[in-house]
Amino acid sequence: MTTSTSPVTSTTTWQNWGRTVRVQPVRMVSPGSVDEVCAVVRSAAADGLGVKVVGAGHSFSPIAEAEGVLLSLDRLSGLIRMDRETRTVTFGAGTRLHEVSALLEPLGLGMENLGDIDTQSLAGAISTGTHGTGLRFRGLAAQVTGAVLVTGHGELLRIDADHRPELLSAVALGLGALGILVEVTIACVDAFDLRAVEKPEPLDAVLESLHERASAVDHFEFFWFPHTRTALTKVNTRVPVGEGRTPLTRGRRWFDDTLMANGMFRMTCGIGRAVPASVPWLNRAAERLTGDRSHSDASSKVFATRRTVRFREMEYAIPADQAAEALREVRDLIERERWRISFPVEVRFAAADELWLSTASGRETAYIAVHRVIGEDVGPYFRAVEDIMRARGGRPHWGKMHTREASDLSGQYPKLAEFRTLREELDPEGSFLNPYLRRVLG
Ligand SMILES: Cc1cc2nc3c(=O)[nH]c(=O)nc-3n(C[C@H](O)[C@H](O)[C@H](O)COP(=O)(O)OP(=O)(O)OC[C@H]3O[C@@H](n4cnc5c(N)ncnc54)[C@H](O)[C@@H]3O)c2cc1C
């Protein structure tokens, strides 16, 4: 990366984590100040180039594809200021989520909720609607109370309770289309621990009372390995910091997460790819090896896991009360088509929010995610699952694979036209657009 704003042609190829995007940008720039970001935007416009920020490159969709100027904000990271009274904290937009947690810990604060990894940048995570699980908790973007962005004119725009507050619900989850976020302010909560209980349970019984189960606890999710009858459930309960903490020992964490979850899983996925007929047997073996586990620790340590097996993912948001029926349809589909699917299906929940382009906008939401190991054809499986979800008013995760476009997304997002108008106001030349954003925004 260079901090130069002069048109240096890059010879470096960039690819995302899921290896679904590979691109050689015209140049890559890593500015060290907000003024430099403004200069990058202006010089790119003068050269007729688009500008895309790449956070951690963890989106599976080509939302971060940068053909012109690829901008990294890794140097615009860290804590900028905090307001103790309101428990709001402002970070450089490039701050990674695990850094956010580490910076909040000594302040006695934490993020209200997190997804299952914490490698993403704060700006990237909110821009795509990253979420965790829990019917009482909203996604990360709903925690945003303010932001500063660089518009397509290369100018700064502050948005918070005192400055154009009506735009916050768009800018907090802006797909990277409204400008370059340089500062993000989030509402934090008092630090808390999580008590995690993980156990295999009969899938049918879980589906029978799915909504009640999800409503009864703080954070509920489950994984289902296709070709098995078992759901691997996970319940996280919020408890005060330090209350009977029983963290996983380093050895147990290594055994469970590195060896069993990632190492063994990599091996079974490899065998399954070479010999697809073995997948049902391998999934049942994996199911048997995944035993009960309970532990408690600081929330950020329990929320986030490590993922070292690379995969591709599509995730759909549907009304929460339809989750069980939709999962049954996915199960029937896999059986009917006799597909061999080694990767588990994941089911999570979130509270409704009011953000214009949030997948949970206006409704309690269930998230159903399907995966395939890199190298396997996602086509028929993902397309058929997408049809199931579309019929249930499904909204695709903006950072995960899907085939939807503006014309059939507008029915799901009443504010899509308003978002488009705002985008044209903030970035009239379309500097922050790329092919994916043109497809989904129209
Ligand atoms: C292993 C794995 C696990 C995951 N787990 C979850 C999960 O639990 N829950 C969930 O919801 N999602 C999950 N995701 C998806 C992931 O959270 C999102 O795709 C997220 O956007 C990735 O953040 P990033 O920093 O990598 O952003 P990128 O993919 O680099 O960028 C995403 C978008 O944000 C824009 N952007 C980045 N920085 C800025 C900025 N400063 N200003 C304006 N726009 C910006 C980019 O231009 C792009 O449009 C997971 C992905 C992976 C690979």
Ligand as a Chemical Component Dictionary entry (heavy atoms), coordinates in Angstrom:
data_LIG
# 
_chem_comp.id                   LIG 
_chem_comp.type                 NON-POLYMER 
_chem_comp.pdbx_formal_charge   0 
_chem_comp.three_letter_code    LIG 
# 
loop_
_chem_comp_atom.comp_id 
_chem_comp_atom.atom_id 
_chem_comp_atom.alt_atom_id 
_chem_comp_atom.type_symbol 
_chem_comp_atom.charge 
_chem_comp_atom.model_Cartn_x 
_chem_comp_atom.model_Cartn_y 
_chem_comp_atom.model_Cartn_z 
_chem_comp_atom.pdbx_ordinal 
LIG C1  C1  C 0 -15.644 -16.100 8.240  1  
LIG C2  C2  C 0 -16.716 -15.054 8.160  2  
LIG C3  C3  C 0 -17.624 -14.934 9.198  3  
LIG C4  C4  C 0 -18.642 -13.967 9.122  4  
LIG N1  N1  N 0 -19.540 -13.883 10.156 5  
LIG C5  C5  C 0 -20.574 -13.013 10.072 6  
LIG C6  C6  C 0 -21.547 -12.910 11.099 7  
LIG O1  O1  O 0 -21.450 -13.571 12.129 8  
LIG N2  N2  N 0 -22.602 -12.071 10.910 9  
LIG C7  C7  C 0 -22.730 -11.318 9.768  10 
LIG O2  O2  O 0 -23.714 -10.605 9.647  11 
LIG N3  N3  N 0 -21.795 -11.340 8.812  12 
LIG C8  C8  C 0 -20.726 -12.163 8.925  13 
LIG N4  N4  N 0 -19.781 -12.185 7.931  14 
LIG C9  C9  C 0 -19.874 -11.186 6.862  15 
LIG C10 C10 C 0 -19.065 -9.942  7.222  16 
LIG O3  O3  O 0 -19.323 -9.496  8.525  17 
LIG C11 C11 C 0 -19.418 -8.766  6.299  18 
LIG O4  O4  O 0 -19.268 -9.148  4.971  19 
LIG C12 C12 C 0 -18.567 -7.501  6.586  20 
LIG O5  O5  O 0 -18.867 -6.509  5.664  21 
LIG C13 C13 C 0 -17.120 -7.705  6.451  22 
LIG O6  O6  O 0 -16.431 -6.557  6.938  23 
LIG P1  P1  P 0 -15.123 -6.083  6.191  24 
LIG O7  O7  O 0 -14.405 -5.128  7.058  25 
LIG O8  O8  O 0 -14.380 -7.270  5.720  26 
LIG O9  O9  O 0 -15.755 -5.305  4.961  27 
LIG P2  P2  P 0 -15.418 -5.454  3.413  28 
LIG O10 O10 O 0 -15.926 -6.754  2.930  29 
LIG O11 O11 O 0 -13.996 -5.149  3.163  30 
LIG O12 O12 O 0 -16.343 -4.287  2.827  31 
LIG C14 C14 C 0 -17.735 -4.385  2.885  32 
LIG C15 C15 C 0 -18.374 -3.097  2.379  33 
LIG O13 O13 O 0 -18.122 -2.054  3.320  34 
LIG C16 C16 C 0 -17.558 -0.941  2.629  35 
LIG N5  N5  N 0 -16.673 -0.237  3.527  36 
LIG C17 C17 C 0 -15.631 -0.718  4.236  37 
LIG N6  N6  N 0 -15.054 0.282   4.910  38 
LIG C18 C18 C 0 -15.744 1.403   4.611  39 
LIG C19 C19 C 0 -15.635 2.761   4.995  40 
LIG N7  N7  N 0 -14.675 3.188   5.809  41 
LIG N8  N8  N 0 -16.519 3.647   4.479  42 
LIG C20 C20 C 0 -17.499 3.245   3.648  43 
LIG N9  N9  N 0 -17.639 1.980   3.254  44 
LIG C21 C21 C 0 -16.776 1.074   3.736  45 
LIG C22 C22 C 0 -16.838 -1.569  1.450  46 
LIG O14 O14 O 0 -16.566 -0.605  0.429  47 
LIG C23 C23 C 0 -17.853 -2.585  1.046  48 
LIG O15 O15 O 0 -18.887 -1.954  0.333  49 
LIG C24 C24 C 0 -18.739 -13.114 7.991  50 
LIG C25 C25 C 0 -17.809 -13.231 6.943  51 
LIG C26 C26 C 0 -16.801 -14.188 7.036  52 
LIG C27 C27 C 0 -15.803 -14.299 5.907  53 
# 
loop_
_chem_comp_bond.comp_id 
_chem_comp_bond.atom_id_1 
_chem_comp_bond.atom_id_2 
_chem_comp_bond.value_order 
_chem_comp_bond.pdbx_ordinal 
LIG C1  C2  SING 1  
LIG C2  C3  SING 2  
LIG C2  C26 DOUB 3  
LIG C3  C4  DOUB 4  
LIG C4  N1  SING 5  
LIG C4  C24 SING 6  
LIG N1  C5  DOUB 7  
LIG C5  C6  SING 8  
LIG C5  C8  SING 9  
LIG C6  O1  DOUB 10 
LIG C6  N2  SING 11 
LIG N2  C7  SING 12 
LIG C7  O2  DOUB 13 
LIG C7  N3  SING 14 
LIG N3  C8  DOUB 15 
LIG C8  N4  SING 16 
LIG N4  C9  SING 17 
LIG N4  C24 SING 18 
LIG C9  C10 SING 19 
LIG C10 O3  SING 20 
LIG C10 C11 SING 21 
LIG C11 O4  SING 22 
LIG C11 C12 SING 23 
LIG C12 O5  SING 24 
LIG C12 C13 SING 25 
LIG C13 O6  SING 26 
LIG O6  P1  SING 27 
LIG P1  O7  DOUB 28 
LIG P1  O8  SING 29 
LIG P1  O9  SING 30 
LIG O9  P2  SING 31 
LIG P2  O10 DOUB 32 
LIG P2  O11 SING 33 
LIG P2  O12 SING 34 
LIG O12 C14 SING 35 
LIG C14 C15 SING 36 
LIG C15 O13 SING 37 
LIG C15 C23 SING 38 
LIG O13 C16 SING 39 
LIG C16 N5  SING 40 
LIG C16 C22 SING 41 
LIG N5  C17 SING 42 
LIG N5  C21 SING 43 
LIG C17 N6  DOUB 44 
LIG N6  C18 SING 45 
LIG C18 C19 SING 46 
LIG C18 C21 DOUB 47 
LIG C19 N7  SING 48 
LIG C19 N8  DOUB 49 
LIG N8  C20 SING 50 
LIG C20 N9  DOUB 51 
LIG N9  C21 SING 52 
LIG C22 O14 SING 53 
LIG C22 C23 SING 54 
LIG C23 O15 SING 55 
LIG C24 C25 DOUB 56 
LIG C25 C26 SING 57 
LIG C26 C27 SING 58 
# 
